[in-house]
Amino acid sequence: NQVELLKLAFESFGIDLSTYEVTSSDIDSGAWYAVYLQYALDNNLLDKEDVDLANGMNRDAFSEVIYRLIQQQENL
């Protein structure tokens, strides 16, 4: 599903979210995926209107996340 792909992408890029905080009241902070979703939203890797936790992510949407992640990493 969507958050599993986010986790895969972040771990592939070596992004450590062990100390990242969930600040949005729209995200269940106790959920295992909360930090991944919060990071994606905070860093404009995923648009809020595109969040659909129950469904998968098509290739186009996943490619856009990866593209934005690459741009973010190049700007560091």
N, C-alpha and C positions, 0 to 999 in steps of 0.2 A: 504494500500500500504506500501511500504518499510519504508518511513519516519514516517508514523503513528505508525508502530510497534516499531521503534526506540524511539519515544516519549513515548509510553506505557512502554517500558522497562526502560527507564531512570527515569520516574516518579515512577515506581514501586520500583526502587532501591533508591529513594529519592535523586537523583542527581539534584542539583539546577543549572540550566543553565542561570539564569536571568542576570548574568554579563559576560557570555561567549561571546567572540568576534569571528566573522567570518573573517578569514584572507585569505581564498582562493579566488582567482579571478575566479575559476571555479564554485563557488557557488553563486547564486543570494542572496546577503546579505539582501535583502528586503523580501524574502520569509519567511513564518511563520516557515518553517522547517529548515532554514539555520543553526541555532545553533545546532540542533540535528545531522544533517549530519556532520557538522564541528567537533563536539565532537567525533562522531563515527570514523571519519577518523583520527583525531589527536591521538586517543587512541587505534588505531588498532583494533577497534571493528568490523569494516567493511572494506574490501579491496576496494580500489578505482575502480578496474575493475568490482566489483560486484554491484556498484551503478546503480540502474535502478529505477528512481523516479516514473515512470508511472506504473510499475508492482508491484505485490505483492511479498512477500518473502515466499519461501517454508519453511517447518518445519526444514529441515536440516540447511538452512542458518540462520533462527531465533535462532535455538538451538546453533549454533556457536557463534552468537552475545551474547547470554545469558551466555554461557560458558566463553567467553573472559571477559565479564562484571564481572562475579563472580571472576575470577582470578585477575582482576584489583582491585576489592574491597578488596580482601584478602591481597593484597600487600600494601594497604594504611596504 
